[in-house]
Amino acid sequence: MTDPFSRLPHFTLFDAPTPLHEMTRLRAAIKEQNGTCPQLFIKRDDMTDLAGGGNKTRKLEYLIGDARKQNADTIVTAGALQSNHARQTAAAAAKAGLSSVLILFDTVPYEGAAYRRSGNLLLDNILGARLVIEGKDADPGEVFSRVMEEIISEGGTPYLIPVGGSNSIGALGYARAAGEILDQAAARKLDVTRILHASSSLGTQAGLLAGLAARASDVQVTGINVYRHDTQQMREDLVDLTEKTTERLGSRRVGAERFELVDGYLGEAYGVPTPEMKAAISTLAQAEGILLDPVYSGKAMAGLIGMIFRGEIGPDETVLFLHTGGMPGLFAYEGEFAA
Ligand SMILES: *Cc1c(COP(=O)(O)O)cnc(C)c1O
């Protein structure tokens, strides 16, 4: 069988595979309180090589590949003020010798001095991105066209990457990651039953589902919703993006029963801390020496622990927690963790 990825434009940004290891001390800690605990593994996509790492790097390999194919010289993307995606895009553009413009919307209802100067924002500046910061009343469509026109009028060729890098090109990065996970599991004779991760713009989850379908694997994919209260709309978007990704990849369709988004761990809003997130971050740090982030992976870990305690994930499972990165965000939320 020919590799379906070999014909797709790609630009290498990190050294695959990322590490995968067992979390024996976390399992023991959960077992002590809960009586039972499934086998727990962690896939370290926080360790993709680029400027702090994270899941967007995998998507950017295909997005930058496409931008280069189209002879673009300026990458434009958008996100929240503390966007991990924006930071990784600035780094990827730098590595590919392209300019970057980051449109950052100051929309998260979180007050804290560090939020508006530290964390990802600090790194964006160091990485040489041009920042366009907009208030919460800005019309995203209008801002996008204004920025694109500006770049063109200055003689540049822009390439627009959507929020989170989540279109069917970006999702290819996670379709490929699904194969990487299956290969690593097979080499170690692990029968992974479930992959669990934080879901927001959905490229990670859609990509994983498409990639697993391409390998005829029925490993369950559980997305912890850290993004919005309208889960119904989110599910529809997930179905749509997964379908577009399977089409691009030429893999089989994904059955309706495979789209799992779990509620209950978002809290008040995207980017707003929850007590469960803070507890999960401390628990993992102190059990395994691994740092999560306050916006995504911390809430996803709260979801994993919560689902185990509620019996929604049984003791016979083997769960792979996908660490999607975001650690620089801890510094933006320093007030939550300061002694
Ligand atoms: C963007 C992001 C996610 C969510 O991934 P999506 O593909 O947007 O759903 C999860 N974790 C971290 C750290 C992220 O930056």
The ligand as a Gaussian input file, in Angstrom:
#p B3LYP/6-31G(d) Opt

LIG

0 1
 C       -5.116000      24.235000      20.341000
 C       -4.868000      23.378000      21.527000
 C       -5.695000      22.270000      21.816000
 C       -6.932000      21.925000      21.026000
 O       -6.656000      21.391000      19.788000
 P       -7.732000      21.613000      18.609000
 O       -7.165000      20.892000      17.474000
 O       -7.808000      23.106000      18.402000
 O       -9.040000      21.081000      19.068000
 C       -5.388000      21.479000      22.900000
 N       -4.339000      21.771000      23.686000
 C       -3.535000      22.815000      23.461000
 C       -2.415000      23.063000      24.401000
 C       -3.770000      23.664000      22.380000
 O       -2.969000      24.715000      22.174000

